[in-house]
């Protein structure tokens, strides 16, 4: 099954492309038409959402600097807010500019660059992900522009701006096999450069280059992940639509060793660079009545999927360790019995590697 990665396109496609092709501290203001901006616009600032770009504006074909300068509906929706330069404010528009820079620098289309590097597929897709009703961008779109809302289509991304032609922030999809293959390369070549503190948000959230630091605390993802023997890439796929579990309270505290990124349509990426560990959850943001889950409901579903995976992994580790011990004991008993029988045949100590 194919899953719409939504904003996981940022860390899984656009960020590695930037690391591959761009000088991270070059100022692109003039080339992008941002002549009177608050400060430099570099790939490093764009990757960490700290170049002062707003979170979201509708993709209407207008140059971005002119659209931002002329926009007059700030504050009328949670997506329609200003941002401060040098402070991380999560922004789809930052990754739109990264895609534009990549195309200027390489002379190639962002979609082709991404597909060639990652092996993942960019929309329109031949195999369609699960269709989902419009999200928060529908309401924001109606407030921000008189242009018609991009028509939802099964072969196109759930994200309205991606359907309208905006690049960089969303648009890629993966199945468990393609995700496993790409992330195996990604954690070795790109993750070490991405998981370093680059900037902080006004609330103190830590951003690297395309990834955010996961906080410890009760009821959070780090509480489940900490202390587990996780190494390598693990893809946890759940295509079900069962009602999410009851939403539990959470109290997040200090930064953990884990980093993360979420996708609006459901998927979630968790990585621990010191261990070379990666867990990708592929799931849908739908209940059994085809309603989009709320933020809290989606969080509860992801927590349940992760908890079930870690429980099964722990059980598998425990079972294999017991089997290892049993095999060792069996081999030792065989050696003793052979010696007692006067046999000169040697028996090897066999271990099942966990």
C-alpha positions as CSV (number, residue, x, y, z in Angstrom):
1,X,0.0,0.0,0.0
2,X,1.2,3.5,-0.8
3,X,1.1,6.2,1.9
4,X,1.0,9.9,1.3
5,X,4.1,11.2,3.2
6,X,2.8,14.8,3.3
7,X,5.3,16.9,5.2
8,X,7.7,13.9,5.7
9,X,8.7,15.0,2.1
10,X,10.7,17.7,3.9
11,X,13.2,15.6,5.8
12,X,13.0,12.5,3.5
13,X,13.4,14.3,0.1
14,X,14.0,18.1,0.1
15,X,16.4,18.2,3.0
16,X,18.8,15.6,1.6
17,X,18.6,17.2,-1.8
18,X,19.7,20.5,-0.2
19,X,22.6,18.8,1.6
20,X,23.5,17.1,-1.7
21,X,23.5,20.1,-4.0
22,X,23.5,23.4,-2.1
23,X,26.0,25.6,-0.2
24,X,24.1,25.9,3.1
25,X,25.2,29.4,4.0
26,X,24.8,31.2,0.7
27,X,22.4,34.1,0.7
28,X,19.7,33.7,-2.0
29,X,17.6,36.9,-1.3
30,X,18.3,38.6,-4.6
31,X,17.8,35.5,-6.8
32,X,14.5,34.8,-5.1
33,X,13.2,38.4,-5.3
34,X,13.3,39.0,-1.5
35,X,15.0,42.4,-1.9
36,X,13.8,44.0,1.4
37,X,13.8,40.9,3.6
38,X,14.6,41.0,7.4
39,X,17.9,39.1,7.0
40,X,19.7,36.5,4.8
41,X,17.8,33.7,3.2
42,X,20.2,30.7,3.2
43,X,19.4,27.0,2.8
44,X,20.5,26.4,6.4
45,X,17.9,28.9,7.6
46,X,15.2,27.5,5.4
47,X,15.9,23.9,6.5
48,X,15.5,25.0,10.1
49,X,12.4,27.1,9.4
50,X,14.2,30.3,10.7
51,X,14.4,32.5,7.6
52,X,11.3,34.5,8.7
53,X,8.8,32.8,6.3
54,X,5.2,32.5,7.4
55,X,3.9,29.0,8.0
56,X,1.5,29.0,5.0
57,X,0.0,30.9,2.1
58,X,-2.0,29.6,-0.8
59,X,-0.1,28.7,-3.9
60,X,-1.7,31.0,-6.5
61,X,1.2,31.5,-8.9
62,X,2.2,34.9,-7.5
63,X,5.8,35.4,-6.6
64,X,6.2,34.7,-2.9
65,X,7.8,38.0,-1.8
66,X,5.0,40.0,-3.5
67,X,2.3,37.7,-2.0
68,X,3.7,38.1,1.5
69,X,4.1,41.9,1.1
70,X,0.6,42.4,-0.2
71,X,-1.2,39.9,2.1
72,X,-3.7,41.5,4.6
73,X,-5.4,38.6,6.3
74,X,-2.8,37.8,9.0
75,X,-4.2,36.3,12.1
76,X,-7.5,35.2,10.7
77,X,-6.5,31.5,10.8
78,X,-3.8,29.5,12.7
79,X,-1.9,29.0,9.4
80,X,-2.0,32.7,8.5
81,X,0.5,34.2,10.9
82,X,3.8,36.1,10.5
83,X,7.2,34.8,11.6
84,X,10.4,36.4,12.9
85,X,13.7,36.0,11.1
86,X,16.2,33.9,13.1
87,X,13.5,32.1,15.1
88,X,12.1,28.7,14.1
89,X,8.5,28.9,12.9
90,X,7.4,25.8,11.1
91,X,6.9,26.9,7.5
92,X,5.9,25.1,4.3
93,X,7.0,28.2,2.4
94,X,10.6,27.7,3.6
95,X,10.6,24.4,1.7
96,X,9.0,26.0,-1.3
97,X,12.0,28.3,-1.5
98,X,14.4,25.4,-1.1
99,X,12.8,23.7,-4.1
100,X,13.1,26.9,-6.1
101,X,16.8,27.2,-5.2
102,X,17.4,23.6,-6.1
103,X,15.9,24.1,-9.5
104,X,17.9,27.3,-10.1
105,X,21.2,25.7,-8.9
106,X,20.9,22.4,-10.8
107,X,18.7,23.3,-13.8
108,X,16.6,20.2,-13.0
109,X,13.1,19.7,-11.7
110,X,12.7,19.2,-8.0
111,X,10.4,16.2,-8.6
112,X,13.0,14.5,-10.8
113,X,15.8,15.3,-8.4
114,X,13.9,13.8,-5.5
115,X,12.8,10.6,-7.3
116,X,16.3,10.0,-8.6
117,X,17.9,10.4,-5.1
118,X,15.3,8.7,-3.0
119,X,13.6,6.1,-5.1
120,X,10.3,7.3,-3.8
121,X,7.4,8.5,-6.0
122,X,6.2,12.0,-6.4
123,X,2.6,12.8,-7.4
124,X,0.7,12.2,-9.5
125,X,0.8,8.5,-8.5
126,X,-0.2,5.4,-10.5
127,X,-1.1,3.6,-7.3
128,X,-3.4,5.9,-5.2
129,X,-3.0,6.3,-1.4
130,X,-6.1,6.2,0.7
131,X,-8.4,9.2,-0.1
132,X,-8.9,11.7,2.7
133,X,-11.2,14.6,3.0
134,X,-9.7,18.1,3.0
135,X,-7.9,19.4,6.1
136,X,-7.2,22.7,7.7
137,X,-5.9,24.2,4.5
138,X,-9.4,24.3,3.0
139,X,-10.6,26.9,5.6
140,X,-7.4,28.9,5.4
141,X,-7.5,28.9,1.6
142,X,-11.0,30.4,1.6
143,X,-9.9,33.2,3.9
144,X,-6.6,33.9,2.1
145,X,-7.7,34.1,-1.6
146,X,-10.6,34.2,-4.0
147,X,-8.8,31.6,-6.2
148,X,-10.7,28.3,-6.3
149,X,-9.5,25.5,-3.9
150,X,-7.5,22.9,-5.8
151,X,-9.8,19.9,-6.5
152,X,-9.0,16.8,-4.4
153,X,-8.0,13.8,-6.6
154,X,-7.0,10.3,-5.5
155,X,-3.8,10.4,-7.6
156,X,-2.7,13.8,-6.1
157,X,-1.4,14.8,-2.6
158,X,-3.8,15.5,0.2
159,X,-2.0,18.9,0.6
160,X,-3.8,21.6,-1.3
161,X,-0.7,23.6,-2.2
162,X,1.0,20.5,-3.5
163,X,-2.0,19.9,-5.8
164,X,-1.8,23.6,-6.9
165,X,1.8,23.0,-8.0
166,X,3.9,24.1,-5.0
167,X,7.1,22.0,-4.6
168,X,9.4,21.1,-1.7
169,X,7.1,20.8,1.3
170,X,4.9,17.8,0.3
171,X,4.1,15.5,-2.6
172,X,6.1,12.3,-2.1
173,X,4.7,8.9,-1.1
174,X,6.1,5.6,0.0
175,X,5.2,2.0,0.6
176,X,7.0,0.0,3.4
177,X,9.5,-1.5,0.9
178,X,10.6,1.8,-0.8
179,X,10.8,3.5,2.6
180,X,13.0,0.8,4.1
181,X,15.4,0.9,1.1
182,X,15.7,4.7,1.1
183,X,15.9,5.3,4.9
184,X,18.7,2.6,5.1
185,X,20.8,5.0,3.0
186,X,19.4,8.2,4.5
187,X,20.4,7.4,8.1
188,X,24.0,6.8,7.1
189,X,24.6,9.7,4.7
190,X,22.2,12.5,5.6
191,X,20.9,12.0,9.2
192,X,24.3,12.9,10.9
193,X,24.2,16.4,9.3
194,X,20.5,17.0,10.0
195,X,20.2,16.1,13.7
196,X,22.1,19.0,15.2
197,X,20.6,22.0,17.0
198,X,20.4,24.9,14.5
199,X,17.7,27.2,15.9
200,X,14.9,27.4,18.4
201,X,11.3,28.4,18.3
202,X,9.8,31.1,20.5
203,X,8.5,28.2,22.7
204,X,12.0,26.7,23.0
205,X,11.5,23.8,20.5
206,X,14.9,22.8,19.0
207,X,15.2,22.4,15.2
208,X,18.0,20.9,13.2
209,X,18.1,20.7,9.4
210,X,14.6,19.3,8.7
211,X,14.1,17.6,12.0
212,X,12.9,18.6,15.4
213,X,14.2,17.4,18.8
214,X,11.8,15.1,20.6
215,X,11.0,16.0,24.2
216,X,11.1,13.6,27.2
217,X,8.2,13.4,29.6
218,X,5.2,11.4,30.6
219,X,2.8,10.4,27.9
220,X,5.2,11.2,25.1
221,X,6.9,9.3,22.3
222,X,10.4,9.6,23.9
223,X,9.1,7.9,27.0
224,X,8.4,4.8,24.9
225,X,11.5,5.0,22.8
226,X,14.1,5.7,25.6
227,X,16.0,2.7,26.8
228,X,14.9,0.4,24.0
229,X,17.4,-1.7,22.0
230,X,16.6,-0.1,18.6
231,X,19.1,-0.1,15.8
232,X,18.7,0.3,12.1
233,X,15.6,1.1,10.2
234,X,12.1,-0.2,11.2
235,X,9.0,0.5,9.2
236,X,5.8,0.1,11.1
237,X,2.8,0.0,8.7
238,X,-0.8,0.1,9.9
239,X,-3.4,0.6,7.2
240,X,-6.4,0.2,9.6
241,X,-9.1,2.7,10.4
242,X,-10.1,1.6,13.9
243,X,-11.2,4.3,16.3
244,X,-8.1,5.7,18.1
245,X,-7.6,4.9,21.7
246,X,-8.6,7.3,24.4
247,X,-6.6,10.4,24.4
248,X,-4.2,10.5,27.4
249,X,-2.7,13.6,29.0
250,X,1.0,14.3,28.5
251,X,3.6,16.4,30.2
252,X,6.7,17.0,28.1
253,X,10.0,18.2,29.7
254,X,13.6,18.3,28.5
255,X,14.9,17.4,25.1
256,X,15.6,13.7,24.5
257,X,18.2,12.0,22.3
258,X,15.5,11.4,19.6
259,X,14.5,13.6,16.7
260,X,11.2,13.5,14.8
261,X,9.0,14.9,12.1
262,X,5.3,14.3,11.4
263,X,3.2,14.2,8.3
264,X,-0.3,15.7,8.3
265,X,-1.8,12.6,6.7
266,X,-0.6,10.3,9.5
267,X,3.0,9.1,9.1
268,X,5.6,9.9,11.8
269,X,9.4,9.6,11.7
270,X,11.6,9.1,14.8
271,X,15.4,8.9,14.7
272,X,18.2,8.6,17.1
273,X,21.5,9.5,15.4
274,X,23.8,8.2,18.1
275,X,22.4,4.7,17.6
276,X,21.7,4.9,13.9
277,X,18.1,4.1,14.8
278,X,15.1,5.0,12.8
279,X,11.4,4.2,13.2
280,X,8.9,5.2,10.5
281,X,5.2,4.8,11.3
282,X,3.0,4.6,8.2
283,X,-0.6,5.1,9.1
284,X,-3.8,6.9,8.0
285,X,-5.4,9.9,9.7
286,X,-8.8,8.5,9.3
287,X,-11.3,6.7,11.5
288,X,-13.8,4.0,10.4
289,X,-16.2,6.7,9.3
290,X,-13.7,8.3,6.9
291,X,-13.4,11.4,9.2
292,X,-10.0,13.0,9.7
293,X,-8.7,12.4,13.2
294,X,-8.0,15.4,15.4
295,X,-4.4,16.3,16.4
296,X,-4.9,14.6,19.8
297,X,-6.6,11.5,18.2
298,X,-3.8,11.1,15.7
299,X,-1.2,11.4,18.5
300,X,-3.1,8.7,20.4
301,X,-3.1,6.4,17.3
302,X,0.6,6.9,16.7
303,X,1.4,6.2,20.3
304,X,-0.6,3.0,20.3
305,X,1.1,1.8,17.0
306,X,4.5,2.6,18.4
307,X,3.7,0.9,21.8
308,X,2.5,-2.2,20.0
309,X,5.6,-2.3,17.8
310,X,8.0,-1.9,20.8
311,X,6.1,-4.6,22.8
312,X,6.4,-7.1,19.9
313,X,10.1,-6.2,19.4
314,X,10.8,-6.7,23.0
315,X,9.0,-10.0,23.0
316,X,11.0,-11.1,19.9
317,X,14.3,-10.1,21.5
318,X,13.4,-12.0,24.8
319,X,12.3,-15.1,22.9
320,X,15.5,-15.2,20.8
321,X,17.7,-14.7,23.8
322,X,16.0,-17.6,25.6
323,X,16.5,-19.7,22.4
324,X,20.1,-18.7,22.3
325,X,20.6,-19.9,25.9
326,X,18.7,-23.1,25.2
327,X,20.9,-23.9,22.2
328,X,24.1,-23.2,24.1
329,X,22.9,-25.5,27.0
330,X,21.9,-28.2,24.5
331,X,25.3,-28.0,22.8
332,X,27.1,-28.1,26.1
333,X,25.1,-31.2,27.2
334,X,25.9,-32.8,23.9
335,X,29.7,-32.3,24.4
336,X,29.5,-33.8,27.9
337,X,27.6,-36.8,26.8
338,X,30.0,-37.4,23.9
339,X,33.0,-37.2,26.2
340,X,31.4,-39.6,28.7
341,X,30.8,-42.0,25.8
342,X,34.4,-41.7,24.8
343,X,33.6,-40.1,21.4
344,X,36.3,-38.0,19.9
345,X,33.8,-36.0,17.8
346,X,33.8,-32.3,18.6
347,X,30.5,-30.4,18.9
348,X,30.4,-26.7,17.9
349,X,28.8,-24.0,20.1
350,X,25.9,-22.7,18.1
351,X,24.5,-19.2,18.7
352,X,21.5,-17.6,17.1
353,X,22.4,-13.9,16.5
354,X,19.8,-11.4,17.7
